[in-house]
């Protein structure tokens, strides 16, 4: 067998294994994240160029939690809501063009989970009623801790590695569309697409960081926008860094084809 054929055969084996991983996904599959203390924000020399919004780096301590192994898909959304507002069509593609309000709800019965009021016209309330679980959106601190690999973090620039093409769909490699979650390399916790594919809604209001140490922070007390994290198919690699954060395009009623979300929970 020639060297080229050996390489091609290896790629076929990798592709089939990767395909099996994607096809064996479970709906709303969650990963346990052991709590701990980490440095949140951009640490000079570790995360690359720091923007003002990522500083100051500060110490955060989190309790145990669970977070979605994958971004929520269009099928998972349709099964709960009976509609699919996504721009890119495909059951196994991430749901997008859903606002923070669509996820959390705006009216009807309500339940407070993790300091956020979830309403009965929103996805998460309906999902919890259907499953008997208590899902919620991750806080920004939980999101970043999980993206960094939690207690198993190896200090990567992106979630799962230092080479962006290995772990993320972004401007240079996406082909101008979203991709099925799970096709890229996972991070230390086995989480996929926390860099790239679609930005992900967090529960927090967007606001400046405090330099003080915090425990289980819930972000700013008010604001104009909610936090989105992770970068997306339509953004440059810099924005896929684990510390990068923004409140752009993220008014609570905003719907864009580059913003989706993943679930979190205290127990599972």
BAGU-751798 format. One line per 5 residues: number of its first residue (from 1); their letters; for each residue x, y, z of N, C-alpha, C, O. Coordinates in steps of 0.1 Angstrom, whole numbers, plus 5000, padded with zeros to 4 digits. Each point is the difference from the previous one (the first is absolute). Layout:
<nodes>
NUM	A	X:Y:Z:X:Y:Z:X:Y:Z:X:Y:Z; ...
</nodes>
This chain:
<nodes>
1	XXXXX	5009:4988:5000:4991:5012:5000:5009:5012:5000:5009:5001:5008; 4988:5009:4983:5008:5012:4999:4997:5009:5013:4991:4998:5007; 5019:5011:4995:4998:5009:5011:4987:5008:4999:4993:5002:5010; 5004:5003:4978:4987:5007:4998:4988:4992:5003:4991:5005:5006; 5009:4982:4990:4989:4991:5003:4999:4997:5014:4989:4999:5006
6	XXXXX	5022:5000:5001:5000:4998:5015:4994:5012:5007:4991:4998:5009; 5012:5014:4987:4995:5012:5006:4985:5000:4997:4992:5004:5009; 5004:4993:4978:4986:5001:4997:4992:4990:5008:4989:5003:5005; 5016:4985:4997:4994:4989:5008:4998:5005:5014:4990:4997:5006; 5020:5009:5000:5000:5005:5013:4989:5011:5002:4993:5000:5010
11	XXXXX	5006:5008:4979:4989:5010:5001:4986:4994:4999:4991:5005:5006; 5008:4984:4986:4987:4994:5000:4996:4994:5013:4989:5001:5004; 5021:4993:5003:4997:4994:5013:4996:5011:5010:4991:4999:5008; 5017:5012:4992:4997:5012:5008:4986:5005:4997:4992:5003:5010; 5005:4998:4977:4986:5005:4997:4989:4991:5004:4990:5005:5005
16	XXXXX	5012:4982:4994:4990:4990:5005:4998:5001:5015:4988:4999:5005; 5023:5002:5002:4999:5001:5015:4993:5013:5004:4991:5000:5008; 5012:5011:4985:4994:5013:5002:4985:4999:4997:4992:5006:5008; 5005:4988:4981:4986:4998:4996:4992:4993:5011:4989:5003:5003; 5017:4986:5002:4993:4992:5010:4998:5008:5013:4989:4999:5006
21	XXXXX	5021:5010:4997:4998:5008:5012:4988:5009:4998:4992:5002:5009; 5007:5004:4979:4989:5010:4998:4986:4992:4999:4991:5005:5006; 5009:4984:4988:4988:4992:4998:4995:4994:5014:4988:4998:5001; 5021:5000:5008:4996:4995:5013:4996:5010:5010:4999:4997:5012; 4999:5015:4984:4996:5011:5010:4987:4997:5006:4991:4994:4993
26	XXXXX	5007:5010:5019:4987:4999:5007:4995:5014:5002:5007:5009:5001; 4980:4992:4997:4994:5013:5002:5002:5006:5014:4999:4993:5010; 5005:5020:4990:5002:5007:5013:5011:4993:5008:4999:5000:5013; 5011:4994:4981:5010:4992:5007:5008:5010:5008:5005:5011:4995; 4998:4986:5018:5006:5009:5009:5013:4994:5005:5002:4988:5001
31	XXXXX	5008:5021:5002:5013:4996:5006:5001:5006:5014:4998:5012:5002; 5007:4980:5007:5002:5005:5014:5013:5008:5000:5010:4996:4995; 4989:5016:5011:5012:5009:5002:5002:5001:5015:4993:5007:5007; 5018:4988:4998:5004:5002:5013:5004:5014:5003:5008:5006:4993; 4986:5000:5018:5003:5014:5003:5015:5002:5004:5007:4990:5002
36	XXXXX	4996:5022:4998:5014:5004:5004:5002:5015:4998:4991:5007:4998; 5022:4997:5004:5004:5014:4999:5008:5002:4987:5010:4992:4998; 4988:5018:4995:5007:5003:4988:5002:5015:4998:4993:5008:5006; 5016:4995:4985:5001:5014:4996:4992:5003:4988:5002:4995:4989; 4987:5013:5013:4991:5004:4989:5005:5013:4993:5004:5009:5007
41	XXXXX	4994:4991:4980:5005:5012:4993:5013:4997:4993:5005:4989:5000; 5000:5021:4993:5012:4999:4992:5012:5002:5008:5003:5011:5005; 5005:4978:4996:5013:5001:5007:5011:5002:4990:5002:4992:4991; 5005:5020:5009:5010:5003:4991:5010:4989:4999:5005:4995:5010; 4998:5001:4977:5010:4990:4998:4994:4986:4999:5006:4990:4996
46	XXXXX	4981:5009:5008:4994:4987:4999:4989:4999:4989:5000:4991:4992; 4992:5020:5007:4989:5000:4992:5002:5008:4987:4990:5002:4992; 5021:5003:5005:5002:5008:4989:4997:5015:5003:5000:5004:5011; 4997:5003:4978:4997:5015:5002:4987:5001:5008:4990:4995:4997; 5011:5013:5014:4988:5002:5009:4993:5013:4995:5006:5010:4998
51	XXXXX	4980:4989:5002:4992:5012:4998:4996:5005:5013:5001:4993:5010; 4995:5020:4991:4996:5006:5012:4989:4993:5007:5000:4999:5013; 4991:4995:4979:4988:4993:5006:5004:4987:5008:4993:4995:5008; 5019:5000:4989:5005:4987:5006:5008:5003:5013:5004:4990:5006; 4998:5022:4997:5008:5004:5012:4992:5008:5010:4990:5006:4996
56	XXXXX	5014:4993:5017:5012:4993:5005:4998:4985:5002:4988:4996:5003; 5022:4997:4995:4999:4986:5004:4998:4999:5015:5006:5008:5008; 4986:4983:4997:4996:4999:5014:4997:4986:5004:4997:4992:4991; 5004:5005:5022:4998:4987:5005:4985:4997:5002:4993:5008:5006; 5002:4981:4989:4986:4995:5002:5000:4986:5005:5007:4991:4995
61	XXXXX	4985:5007:5015:4997:4986:5005:4986:4996:4997:4991:5007:5003; 5008:4981:4991:4987:4995:4996:4997:4987:5007:5009:4992:5003; 4978:5005:5000:4995:4988:5004:4999:4990:4989:5001:5004:4988; 4997:4983:5015:4998:4990:4989:4987:5004:4992:4991:5006:5005; 5010:4990:4982:4988:5002:4991:5001:4991:4989:5010:4993:4998
66	XXXXX	4980:5007:4994:5000:4992:4987:4998:5010:4988:4994:5011:5002; 5012:4985:4987:4998:5009:4988:4999:4991:4988:5005:4988:4999; 4987:5017:4991:4998:4992:4988:5013:4996:4992:5009:5008:4998; 4991:4979:4999:5012:4995:4992:5000:5007:4986:5011:5002:4995; 4977:5001:5000:4999:5006:4987:4991:5012:5001:4992:5002:5009
71	XXXXX	5008:5007:4980:4991:5010:4999:4986:4994:4997:4999:4990:4994; 4990:5017:5010:4987:4995:4998:4997:5000:4985:5003:5010:4993; 4991:4979:5002:4998:4999:4985:4986:5004:4996:4991:5003:5009; 5007:4998:4978:4987:5004:4995:4989:4990:5003:4989:5004:5003; 5015:4983:4997:4990:4990:5004:4996:5001:5014:4988:4999:5003
76	XXXXX	5022:5003:5006:4996:5002:5014:4991:5012:5003:4991:4999:5008; 5012:5011:4984:4991:5012:5002:4986:4997:4994:4990:5003:5007; 5009:4991:4982:4987:4997:4993:4992:4991:5009:4988:5002:5001; 5018:4988:5005:4993:4990:5008:4993:5007:5012:4990:4994:5005; 5016:5017:5000:4994:5007:5011:4991:5011:4996:4989:5002:5005
81	XXXXX	5015:5006:4985:4993:5012:4996:4990:4999:4988:4991:5008:4999; 5011:4981:4993:4992:4998:4989:5003:5010:4988:4991:5001:4991; 5020:5006:5009:5004:5008:4989:5015:5000:4999:5007:4995:5008; 4998:5010:4981:5014:5001:4997:5003:5013:4993:4999:5001:4988; 5006:5009:5020:5003:5013:4994:5013:5001:4993:5004:5011:4995
86	XXXXX	5004:4978:5005:5014:5001:4995:5001:5004:4985:4992:4997:4992; 5019:5010:5005:5003:5004:4987:5005:4989:4992:4997:4997:4988; 5013:4995:5018:5005:4988:4994:4992:4988:5004:4998:4998:5012; 4997:4995:4979:4990:4989:5002:5007:4986:5002:5008:4996:4991; 4989:4997:5020:5005:4987:5002:4998:4996:5014:5004:5007:5010
91	XXXXX	4990:4981:4992:4996:4995:5014:5012:5000:5009:4999:5004:5012; 5013:4992:4983:5012:4999:5008:5009:5012:5000:5011:4999:5006; 4985:5012:4988:5007:5012:5001:4996:5007:5012:4989:4998:5006; 5020:5011:5000:4996:5008:5012:4988:5009:4997:4999:5006:4989; 4992:4995:5021:4989:5010:4999:5007:5014:5000:5009:5002:5007
96	XXXXX	4985:5007:4985:5005:5014:5000:4988:5008:4996:4989:4995:4998; 5013:5018:5002:4989:5010:4999:4990:4998:5011:4988:5001:4998; 5017:4996:5014:4991:5000:5012:5006:5010:5009:5012:5001:5003; 4979:5007:5003:5004:5011:5009:5001:4994:5014:4996:4989:5003; 5011:5019:5006:5000:4997:5014:4986:4999:5005:4997:4991:5008
101	XXXXX	4994:5017:4988:4986:5000:5004:4993:4987:4995:4992:4995:5008; 5011:5000:4980:4994:4988:4996:5004:4988:5008:4992:4991:5002; 5020:5009:5003:5005:4989:5009:4995:5001:5014:4996:4990:5005; 5004:5022:5000:4997:5002:5014:4985:5003:5002:4994:4996:5010; 4999:5009:4980:4986:5003:5000:4997:5014:5006:5009:5007:5006
106	XXXXX	4979:4998:4992:4996:5013:5004:4987:5001:5007:4997:5010:5006; 4995:4979:4995:4988:5000:5006:4994:4987:5004:5005:4990:4995; 4984:5010:5013:4994:4988:5004:5005:4995:5014:5005:5009:5008; 4994:4979:4995:5005:4994:5012:5015:5002:5000:5006:5003:4990; 5000:4997:5022:5014:5003:5001:5007:4991:5011:4993:4995:5009
111	XXXXX	5020:5004:4990:5008:4993:5009:5014:5006:5001:5005:5003:4989; 5000:5000:5023:5013:5006:5001:5010:4989:5002:4999:4992:5009; 5011:5008:4982:5011:4990:5000:5013:5008:4999:5002:5007:4990; 5007:4992:5020:5013:5006:4999:4999:5015:4999:5008:5007:4993; 4981:4999:5013:4999:5015:5000:4993:5005:4988:4998:5012:4999
116	XXXXX	4998:4980:4991:4993:5004:4988:4986:4995:5000:4998:4988:5004; 4993:5020:4992:4986:4996:5000:4997:4995:4986:5001:5007:4990; 4995:4980:5009:4997:4993:4988:4984:4999:4999:4994:4996:5009; 5001:5008:4979:4986:5001:4998:4995:4989:4991:5007:4994:4992; 4980:5003:5009:4994:4989:4994:4999:5001:4985:4997:4989:4993
121	XXXXX	5005:5022:5001:5000:5001:4985:5014:4999:4995:5002:5001:4987; 5008:4996:5021:5014:4999:4996:5004:4985:4998:4994:4991:5006; 5017:5007:4987:5004:4987:4997:5004:4992:5013:4996:4988:5002; 5012:5018:5007:5005:4993:5011:4989:4995:5010:5000:4989:5005; 4990:5020:4997:4989:4996:5009:4992:4988:4994:4997:4991:5007
126	XXXXX	5001:5010:4980:4992:4989:4993:5009:4987:5000:4994:4990:5002; 5019:5011:4996:5009:4989:5001:4999:4993:5014:5000:4988:5001; 5001:5021:5009:5000:4995:5014:4987:4993:5003:5000:4989:5007; 4989:5016:4988:4987:4994:5002:4999:4986:4993:4995:4991:5005; 5011:5009:4983:5000:4987:4992:5009:4989:5006:4996:4989:4999
131	XXXXX	5015:5015:5006:5010:4990:5004:5000:4998:5015:5006:4990:5005; 4989:5019:5003:5001:4999:5015:5013:5004:5005:5003:4999:5012; 5006:5007:4979:5013:5005:5004:4999:5015:5004:4989:5006:4999; 5022:4999:5005:5001:5015:5004:5011:5006:4992:5010:5004:5006; 4989:4997:4981:5010:5006:4991:4999:5015:5002:4990:5006:5005
136	XXXXX	5021:5001:4991:5001:5014:5000:5011:5004:4990:5006:4992:4995; 4996:5021:5004:5011:5005:4992:5013:5000:5009:4998:5002:5012; 5014:4996:4983:5012:5001:5008:5002:5015:5004:4997:5009:4992; 5009:4994:5019:5005:5013:5003:5013:5002:4991:5005:4990:4995; 4999:5022:5004:5012:5003:4992:5012:4993:5006:5008:4995:4993
141	XXXXX	4993:5006:5021:5011:4994:5006:5000:4984:4998:5011:4995:4998; 4978:4999:5003:4999:4986:4998:5004:4997:4985:5007:4990:4998; 4988:5018:4993:5004:4998:4986:5015:5000:4998:5005:4991:4994; 5001:5019:5011:5015:5002:4998:5007:4989:5007:5010:4994:4994; 4987:5002:5018:5006:4990:5007:4999:4987:4992:5010:4992:4999
146	XXXXX	4979:5004:4996:4998:4988:4993:5007:5001:4986:5007:4990:4996; 4993:5021:4998:5007:5002:4987:5015:4998:5002:5007:4995:4991; 4998:5009:5021:5015:4999:5003:5003:4985:5003:5012:4997:5001; 4978:4995:5002:5003:4986:5003:4999:4997:5015:5004:4990:5005; 4990:5020:5003:4998:4998:5014:5012:4997:5007:5011:5006:4998
151	XXXXX	4988:4985:5012:5012:4996:5008:5011:4993:4992:5011:4998:5004; 4985:4997:4984:5009:4993:4991:5007:5009:4990:5006:4995:4990; 4992:5018:5011:5005:5010:4990:5015:4998:4998:5008:4999:5009; 4995:5002:4978:5014:5000:4996:5004:5014:4995:5011:5002:4995; 4981:5008:5007:5003:5014:4997:5000:5003:4985:5008:5009:4996
156	XXXXX	4984:4985:4997:4999:5002:4985:4994:5014:4997:4993:5005:5008; 5011:5000:4981:4995:5013:4995:4985:4999:4996:4992:5008:5003; 5005:4981:4990:4986:4997:4996:4995:4988:5008:5008:4993:5007; 4980:5004:4992:4994:4989:5008:5004:4987:4994:4993:4996:4990; 5017:4998:5015:5004:4987:4996:5014:4999:4993:5005:4990:4996
161	XXXXX	5001:5022:5001:5013:5000:4994:5005:5014:4997:4993:5010:5001; 5019:4990:4994:5006:5013:4996:5000:5002:4985:5004:5011:4996; 4991:4980:4997:4998:5001:4985:4986:5001:4997:4992:4991:5002; 5003:5021:4994:4986:5003:4999:4993:4991:4990:4988:4996:5003; 5018:5000:4986:4994:4991:4990:4996:4986:5006:4992:4993:4995
166	XXXXX	5016:5003:5015:4997:4987:5006:4987:5000:5008:4994:4989:5002; 5002:5022:5003:4989:5000:5010:4988:5009:4997:4990:4999:5006; 5011:5009:4983:4990:5011:4998:4996:5001:4986:5009:4999:4991; 4979:5004:5006:4995:5005:4987:4999:5015:5001:4993:5006:5009; 5015:5001:4983:5000:5015:5001:5001:5005:4985:4999:4992:4991
171	XXXXX	5004:5020:5008:5000:5007:4987:5008:4993:4989:4995:4999:4988; 5017:4997:5015:5009:4994:4990:4997:4986:4996:5004:4996:4989; 4988:4996:5018:4998:4986:4997:4985:4996:5000:4997:4988:4997; 4994:5021:5006:4986:4996:5002:4992:4998:4986:4990:4993:5000; 5015:5013:4990:4993:5000:4987:4987:5008:5001:4991:4998:4992
176	XXXXX	5009:5012:5017:4989:5009:5002:4987:4994:5004:4989:5003:4996; 5012:4987:5013:4988:4994:5006:5004:4992:5013:5012:4998:5003; 4978:4999:5004:5002:4992:5012:5003:4985:4997:4998:4996:4989; 5006:4997:5021:5003:4986:4998:4994:4991:5012:4998:5006:5010; 5001:4981:4987:4995:4991:5010:5009:5000:5012:5012:4998:4999
181	XXXXX	4982:5005:5013:5009:5000:5012:5006:4986:5002:4994:4990:4998; 5019:5010:5006:5007:4988:5003:5010:4996:4989:5006:4990:5001; 4995:5018:4988:5009:4996:4989:5014:5004:5003:5009:4995:4993; 4994:5014:5016:5013:5005:5003:5005:4993:5012:4993:4992:5007; 5020:5010:4997:5006:4994:5012:4994:5006:5013:4997:5011:5001
186	XXXXX	5000:4980:5008:4995:5003:5013:5010:5007:5009:5012:4998:4997; 4984:5008:5014:5009:5006:5009:5003:4990:5011:4996:4988:4999; 5011:5016:5012:5004:4990:5010:4989:4994:5007:5001:4989:5006; 4987:5017:4994:4988:4994:5007:4991:4992:4990:4990:4995:5005; 5014:5004:4983:4992:4994:4990:4989:5008:4995:4990:4995:4995
191	XXXXX	5011:5018:5005:4991:5010:4995:5003:5004:4986:5012:5002:4997; 4978:5000:4994:5003:5003:4986:4995:5014:4997:4990:5005:5005; 5017:5002:4986:4996:5012:4993:4998:5012:5010:4992:5009:4998; 5015:4991:5013:5000:5011:5009:5008:5012:4994:4999:5011:5004; 5010:4985:4987:5005:5011:4991:4994:4998:4986:5001:4989:4994
196	XXXXX	4993:5021:5001:4995:5000:4986:4986:4994:4999:4994:4997:5010; 5002:5002:4977:4987:4995:4996:4989:5010:5002:4996:5007:4991; 4999:4994:5021:4991:5011:5003:5004:5006:5014:5004:4993:5009; 4994:5021:4992:5001:5006:5013:4990:4993:5009:4990:4995:4996; 5012:5006:5017:4991:4993:5010:4996:5010:5010:5008:5007:5007
201	XXXXX	4978:4994:4995:4995:5008:5010:5004:4995:5014:5000:4988:5003; 5003:5021:5006:5001:4998:5014:4989:5007:5008:4993:5008:4994; 5006:4989:5019:4989:5006:5008:5003:5014:5004:4991:5008:5003; 5022:4996:4997:5004:5013:5006:4996:5012:4991:5001:4999:4988; 4996:5012:5018:5001:5013:4994:5014:5003:4996:5010:4996:5008
206	XXXXX	4993:5011:4981:5013:5003:4996:5004:5013:5008:4993:5010:5000; 5019:4990:5006:5006:5011:5007:5014:4998:5002:5006:4990:4998; 5001:5021:5008:5015:4999:5002:5003:4990:5011:4992:4998:5009; 5019:4996:4991:5005:4991:5010:5004:5008:5012:5004:5012:5000; 4995:4981:5012:5006:5005:5012:5013:4994:5003:5002:4988:4996
211	XXXXX	5008:5018:5010:5013:4995:5003:4999:4991:5012:5010:4992:5003; 4980:5008:5005:4999:4993:5013:4997:4985:4997:4994:4997:4990; 5011:4995:5020:4996:4986:4999:4985:4998:5002:4994:5007:5008; 5001:4983:4985:4985:4998:5001:4997:4985:5001:5008:4991:4996; 4981:5006:5010:4995:4986:5001:4986:4999:4993:4991:5007:5004
216	XXXXX	5008:4984:4987:4988:4998:4992:4994:5013:4996:4988:5002:5003; 5019:5006:4990:4995:5013:4995:4989:4999:4990:4999:4990:4992; 4991:5019:5008:4989:5000:4991:5001:5012:4990:4990:5003:4993; 5021:5004:5007:5002:5011:4991:4994:5013:5004:4996:5002:5012; 5003:5008:4979:4994:5013:5003:4986:4999:5005:4993:4991:4996
221	XXXXX	5002:5018:5012:4986:5000:5005:4990:5005:4990:4988:4997:5001; 5017:5010:4989:4991:5005:4989:5008:5003:4988:5013:5000:5001; 4981:5004:4988:5007:5003:4988:4991:5001:4988:4988:4999:5001; 5018:5004:4988:4992:5000:4987:5001:4987:4993:4991:4997:4992; 5020:4995:5010:5002:4988:4992:5004:4989:5009:5005:5002:5011
226	XXXXX	4993:4985:4985:5004:4989:5007:5014:4995:4994:5003:5004:4988; 5004:4989:5019:5013:4995:4995:4999:4989:4990:4991:4991:5002; 5017:5009:4987:5002:4989:4991:5014:4997:5000:5009:5008:5001; 4994:4979:4998:5014:4995:5001:5003:4990:4989:4991:4993:4995; 5022:5006:5001:5005:4989:4992:5003:5003:4986:5007:4991:4994
231	XXXXX	4989:5020:5000:5002:5002:4986:4990:4992:4991:4992:4992:5006; 5010:5009:4981:4990:4994:4991:5006:4998:4986:5011:5003:4998; 4981:4990:4994:5004:4998:4986:5003:5012:4992:5007:4999:4990; 4988:5013:5014:5002:5012:4992:5010:5010:5006:5000:5011:4996; 5008:4984:5014:5009:5009:5007:5014:4995:4999:5003:4989:4997
236	XXXXX	5007:5020:5005:5014:4997:4999:5004:4992:5012:4994:4999:5010; 5018:4994:4989:5005:4991:5009:5002:5006:5014:4997:4994:5010; 5007:5019:4990:5002:5006:5013:4988:5000:5010:5002:4998:5012; 4986:5002:4982:4988:5001:5008:4996:4986:5005:4991:4998:5007; 5016:4991:4988:4998:4987:5005:5008:4996:5012:4999:4989:5006
241	XXXXX	5010:5021:4999:5008:4997:5012:4991:4998:5012:4989:5006:5001; 5015:4986:5009:4992:4996:5011:4997:5013:5009:4989:5000:5007; 5019:5010:4992:4998:5011:5009:4992:5011:4993:4995:5010:5007; 5003:4989:4980:4994:5011:4992:4985:5001:5004:4993:4990:5001; 5002:5023:5001:4986:5002:5004:4995:5012:4993:5008:5009:4996
246	XXXXX	4979:4991:5002:4994:5012:4994:4985:5001:5003:4994:4990:5004; 5001:5022:4995:4986:5003:5002:4994:5005:4987:4989:5005:4999; 5019:4995:4990:4996:5005:4987:4989:4990:4995:5001:4988:5001; 4989:5018:4992:4990:4993:4993:4991:4991:5010:4992:4992:4995; 5009:5011:5018:4994:4991:5009:4989:5006:5009:4999:4997:5012
251	XXXXX	4993:5012:4983:4988:5005:5007:4991:4988:5002:5001:4991:4992; 4992:5009:5019:4993:4988:5003:4989:4995:4990:4996:4989:5000; 5000:5020:4991:4991:4997:4990:5007:4997:4986:4993:4997:4991; 5020:5004:5009:5007:4998:4987:5000:4986:4996:5001:4990:5007; 4997:5008:4979:5001:4987:4994:5010:5001:4988:4998:5007:4991
256	XXXXX	5012:4984:5010:5010:5000:4989:5004:4986:4996:4998:4991:5009; 5006:5007:4979:5003:4987:4995:5014:4995:5005:5006:4990:4995; 5000:5018:5014:5013:4996:5006:5000:4999:5015:5010:5000:5006; 4978:5000:5000:4999:4999:5014:4990:4988:5004:4989:5000:4995; 5016:4991:5013:4992:4989:5005:5003:4999:5015:5002:5010:5007
261	XXXXX	4998:4978:4998:5002:4998:5015:5002:4985:5003:4997:4991:4992; 5008:5007:5020:5000:4986:5006:4994:5001:5014:4999:5011:5006; 4997:4978:4999:4994:4999:5013:5010:4998:5011:5011:4996:4999; 4984:5008:5014:5007:4997:5012:4990:4995:5010:4988:5001:4998; 5017:4994:5013:4991:4995:5011:5009:4999:5013:5012:4997:4999
266	XXX	4981:5004:5012:5007:4998:5013:5001:4985:5003:5010:4995:5005; 4979:4998:4992:5000:4985:5002:4994:4994:4987:4994:5007:4992; 5009:4980:5006:4995:4994:4988:4998:4985:5003:4996:4993:4990
</nodes>
